[in-house]
Amino acid sequence: MSLANKALLVSLNISLWTARKLDKQESAAVALKHGAIEGAARVNKSLLPGAQSLRDITLLAGTIRTDYYQLTLPWAEELRIIKADGYLGFTQVVARHRTNWDRHVEKFLGEYPELRETARENLNGFYNHDDYPEPHKVAQKFQMDVAFYPVPEANDWRVNLSDAETDFLRQQIEEKVMASQGRAMKEAWDRIFKVVEKAHLRLSNPEGRIYESLVENARELCEILPSLNIADDPNLERMRREVERELCDYHVDDLRKNEGTRLAVADKMKEIMDKMGPFMGQG
């Protein structure tokens, strides 16, 4: 089955109003005060200092991007890739985030008029009414969009070109798809290797502290990795199952309290790392 039949390209676009503004007059004044050339200083105003509802949107945007990168693999520029098998789970995560996004934005917009008046008092001489857009324009600055696209296929051409030119274009597409697939799979391998490496380093160090995230992060990766294995690499799947069996099946308390278990799992992690080596160009 071709990659185009089993995977999707996806893009995420998030935009928001930062409520920050460059104060050119104050920037010039600071530069002049210190005898510096024009442009040497930049004074940025926070237009809504202390606006928690706006800060909550900013934090949520970071969480959305983190989940987006975790559930997908790099493809090209702003596009990332996910297997069709992972589409449903991905869209469920996006739907939850969209609900939270809309709720947070609505809350901030409802508070905006009052926040603007509070800023007049807090900023005092820094305040400039022209820095604050009307509420309907502020609302337009908050966007969260996810779009899906097909993976390009070399044979999908609808242009009137010579056979030689068409063959050349097909070859270009094939090469780019293969190169992008290679980059994506490299990241998939890197992710699981880093999880195993971290577990080995932590568990083999008698003084190292073991946090719940050590096992939880491994479990989460093992759960989503099948939807990221766009090449259906049997070796990656085999390593994933070994990590599940040799690390994820343990409770963190077993690793904390039982030194024998801890060291045994550390040894298993080293074995898995050694097995991964040849598939990652290390052997």
C-alpha positions as CSV (number, residue, x, y, z in Angstrom):
1,M,0.0,0.0,0.0
2,S,1.4,3.4,-1.0
3,L,2.0,6.0,1.7
4,A,-0.7,8.2,0.1
5,N,-3.3,5.5,0.9
6,K,-2.3,5.1,4.6
7,A,-1.3,8.5,5.8
8,L,-2.4,12.2,6.0
9,L,-0.6,15.4,6.0
10,V,-1.8,17.9,8.6
11,S,-1.1,21.5,9.5
12,L,-1.8,23.6,12.6
13,N,-2.3,27.3,12.6
14,I,-2.6,29.2,15.9
15,S,-2.7,33.0,16.2
16,L,-3.4,35.2,19.1
17,W,-3.2,38.7,20.3
18,T,-0.1,39.2,22.5
19,A,-1.2,42.6,23.8
20,R,2.3,43.9,23.5
21,K,3.4,47.0,21.7
22,L,6.7,48.6,20.8
23,D,6.8,52.1,22.2
24,K,8.9,54.0,19.7
25,Q,9.0,57.2,21.7
26,E,10.2,55.6,24.9
27,S,12.7,53.4,22.9
28,A,14.2,56.6,21.4
29,A,14.3,58.3,24.9
30,V,16.1,55.3,26.5
31,A,18.7,55.3,23.6
32,L,19.2,59.1,24.0
33,K,19.5,58.8,27.7
34,H,22.4,56.4,27.4
35,G,24.0,58.2,24.4
36,A,23.3,55.2,22.1
37,I,22.4,55.3,18.5
38,E,18.7,55.3,17.4
39,G,17.4,51.7,17.4
40,A,19.7,50.5,20.1
41,A,16.9,50.1,22.6
42,R,13.4,48.7,22.4
43,V,10.8,49.4,25.0
44,N,7.9,46.9,24.7
45,K,4.7,47.7,26.6
46,S,2.5,45.0,28.1
47,L,-0.9,46.5,27.2
48,L,-2.9,44.4,29.6
49,P,-0.5,43.7,32.6
50,G,-1.8,41.0,34.9
51,A,-4.5,39.8,32.5
52,Q,-4.8,36.1,33.6
53,S,-7.4,35.2,31.0
54,L,-5.0,36.2,28.2
55,R,-2.2,34.4,29.9
56,D,-4.4,31.3,30.0
57,I,-4.9,31.4,26.2
58,T,-1.2,31.7,25.7
59,L,-0.5,28.7,27.9
60,L,-3.2,26.7,26.1
61,A,-1.7,27.6,22.8
62,G,1.6,26.1,24.0
63,T,-0.2,22.9,25.2
64,I,-2.0,22.5,21.8
65,R,1.3,22.9,19.9
66,T,3.0,20.3,22.2
67,D,0.3,17.7,21.6
68,Y,0.3,18.5,17.9
69,Y,4.0,17.8,17.6
70,Q,3.7,14.7,19.9
71,L,1.0,13.1,17.8
72,T,2.6,13.8,14.4
73,L,5.9,13.6,12.6
74,P,7.7,16.2,10.5
75,W,7.1,16.2,6.8
76,A,7.9,19.5,5.0
77,E,7.8,23.1,6.2
78,E,4.6,23.7,8.0
79,L,3.2,20.2,7.2
80,R,3.4,17.1,9.4
81,I,2.2,13.6,8.9
82,I,0.2,11.0,10.7
83,K,-1.1,7.5,9.7
84,A,-4.8,7.3,8.8
85,D,-5.1,4.8,11.8
86,G,-4.3,7.7,14.1
87,Y,-6.7,10.2,12.5
88,L,-9.6,9.5,14.9
89,G,-7.5,9.8,18.1
90,F,-5.9,12.9,16.7
91,T,-9.2,14.6,15.9
92,Q,-10.5,13.8,19.3
93,V,-7.6,15.6,20.9
94,V,-8.1,18.5,18.6
95,A,-11.8,18.7,19.4
96,R,-11.0,18.9,23.2
97,H,-8.5,21.6,22.6
98,R,-10.9,23.5,20.3
99,T,-13.6,23.5,23.0
100,N,-11.1,24.8,25.6
101,W,-9.8,27.4,23.1
102,D,-13.2,28.8,22.4
103,R,-14.1,28.9,26.1
104,H,-10.9,30.7,27.0
105,V,-11.2,33.2,24.2
106,E,-14.8,33.9,25.0
107,K,-13.8,34.5,28.6
108,F,-11.1,36.9,27.7
109,L,-13.2,38.8,25.2
110,G,-15.9,39.2,27.9
111,E,-13.3,40.8,30.2
112,Y,-11.5,42.9,27.6
113,P,-13.4,46.2,28.1
114,E,-12.8,46.1,31.8
115,L,-9.1,45.0,31.3
116,R,-8.7,48.0,29.0
117,E,-10.0,50.4,31.6
118,T,-7.8,48.8,34.3
119,A,-4.8,49.2,32.0
120,R,-5.4,52.9,31.8
121,E,-4.8,53.1,35.5
122,N,-1.9,50.6,35.6
123,L,0.1,52.1,32.7
124,N,-0.6,55.7,33.5
125,G,1.7,57.7,31.2
126,F,2.4,54.6,29.1
127,Y,-1.3,54.3,28.2
128,N,-2.3,55.1,24.7
129,H,-5.9,54.5,23.7
130,D,-4.9,53.9,20.0
131,D,-2.9,50.8,21.1
132,Y,-6.2,49.0,21.9
133,P,-8.3,47.6,19.0
134,E,-12.0,47.4,19.2
135,P,-13.4,44.2,20.7
136,H,-14.5,42.7,17.3
137,K,-11.0,43.3,15.9
138,V,-9.4,41.6,18.9
139,A,-11.7,38.6,18.4
140,Q,-10.4,38.2,14.9
141,K,-6.8,37.9,16.2
142,F,-7.6,34.6,17.9
143,Q,-7.5,31.6,15.5
144,M,-7.0,27.9,15.9
145,D,-7.2,25.9,12.7
146,V,-6.2,22.3,11.7
147,A,-6.2,21.3,8.1
148,F,-5.6,17.9,6.4
149,Y,-4.0,17.3,3.0
150,P,-3.3,14.1,0.9
151,V,0.3,12.8,0.6
152,P,1.4,13.6,-3.0
153,E,1.6,10.8,-5.4
154,A,4.0,10.7,-8.4
155,N,1.4,9.4,-10.8
156,D,-1.2,12.1,-9.9
157,W,-0.5,14.5,-12.8
158,R,-3.1,16.4,-14.9
159,V,-0.8,18.5,-17.1
160,N,0.0,18.5,-20.8
161,L,3.7,17.8,-20.8
162,S,6.0,15.5,-22.8
163,D,6.6,12.0,-21.5
164,A,10.2,12.9,-20.6
165,E,9.1,16.0,-18.6
166,T,6.3,14.1,-16.8
167,D,8.8,11.3,-15.9
168,F,11.2,13.9,-14.5
169,L,8.4,15.4,-12.3
170,R,7.3,12.0,-11.1
171,Q,10.9,11.2,-10.1
172,Q,11.1,14.5,-8.2
173,I,7.9,13.7,-6.3
174,E,9.1,10.2,-5.5
175,E,12.4,11.4,-4.2
176,K,10.9,14.2,-2.1
177,V,8.3,11.8,-0.6
178,M,11.0,9.2,0.2
179,A,13.2,11.9,1.8
180,S,10.3,13.3,3.9
181,Q,9.4,9.8,5.0
182,G,12.9,9.1,6.0
183,R,13.0,12.3,8.1
184,A,9.7,11.4,9.7
185,M,10.8,7.9,10.6
186,K,14.1,9.1,11.9
187,E,12.2,11.2,14.4
188,A,10.1,8.2,15.4
189,W,13.2,6.2,16.1
190,D,14.8,9.1,18.0
191,R,11.8,9.4,20.2
192,I,11.7,5.9,21.4
193,F,15.5,5.8,21.7
194,K,15.5,8.8,24.0
195,V,12.9,7.3,26.2
196,V,14.9,4.1,26.6
197,E,18.2,6.0,27.0
198,K,16.7,8.1,29.8
199,A,15.3,5.1,31.5
200,H,18.7,3.3,31.4
201,L,20.5,6.4,32.8
202,R,18.0,6.9,35.6
203,L,17.7,3.3,36.6
204,S,21.4,2.4,36.5
205,N,22.3,5.3,38.8
206,P,21.8,4.3,42.4
207,E,21.5,7.9,43.4
208,G,19.1,8.9,40.6
209,R,15.6,9.8,41.5
210,I,12.8,8.0,39.7
211,Y,9.8,10.0,38.8
212,E,6.4,8.7,37.6
213,S,7.0,10.5,34.3
214,L,9.8,8.0,33.5
215,V,7.3,5.2,33.0
216,E,4.3,7.4,32.0
217,N,6.1,9.1,29.1
218,A,7.2,5.7,27.9
219,R,3.6,4.4,28.0
220,E,2.3,7.4,26.2
221,L,4.9,7.1,23.4
222,C,4.2,3.3,23.0
223,E,0.5,4.1,22.7
224,I,0.8,6.6,19.9
225,L,3.9,5.1,18.1
226,P,1.8,2.8,15.9
227,S,0.0,5.8,14.4
228,L,3.4,7.4,13.7
229,N,5.0,4.4,12.1
230,I,4.1,5.6,8.6
231,A,6.5,3.1,6.9
232,D,5.1,0.2,8.8
233,D,8.6,-0.6,10.0
234,P,8.5,-4.0,11.7
235,N,11.7,-3.3,13.5
236,L,10.3,-0.1,15.1
237,E,7.1,-2.0,16.1
238,R,9.2,-4.8,17.6
239,M,11.3,-2.3,19.7
240,R,8.0,-0.6,20.8
241,R,6.7,-3.9,22.1
242,E,9.9,-4.7,23.9
243,V,9.7,-1.3,25.7
244,E,6.1,-2.0,26.6
245,R,7.0,-5.4,28.0
246,E,10.3,-4.5,29.7
247,L,9.5,-1.0,31.1
248,C,5.8,0.0,30.8
249,D,4.5,-3.0,32.5
250,Y,6.2,-2.0,35.8
251,H,4.7,0.3,38.4
252,V,7.1,3.1,39.3
253,D,7.0,2.0,43.0
254,D,8.5,-1.4,41.9
255,L,11.4,0.5,40.4
256,R,11.9,2.8,43.4
257,K,11.7,0.2,46.2
258,N,13.2,-2.9,44.6
259,E,16.9,-2.4,43.7
260,G,17.1,-5.8,41.9
261,T,14.1,-5.0,39.7
262,R,15.5,-1.5,39.0
263,L,18.9,-2.8,37.9
264,A,17.4,-5.6,35.9
265,V,15.2,-3.1,34.0
266,A,18.2,-0.9,33.5
267,D,20.1,-3.8,31.9
268,K,17.1,-4.5,29.6
269,M,17.0,-0.9,28.5
270,K,20.7,-1.1,27.6
271,E,20.0,-4.3,25.6
272,I,17.2,-2.5,23.7
273,M,19.4,0.5,23.0
274,D,22.0,-1.9,21.5
275,K,19.4,-3.5,19.3
276,M,18.2,-0.1,18.1
277,G,21.7,1.0,17.1
278,P,21.9,-0.7,13.7
279,F,18.5,0.8,12.7
280,M,19.6,4.3,13.7
281,G,22.9,4.2,11.8
282,Q,24.9,3.5,15.0
283,G,26.0,0.0,14.2
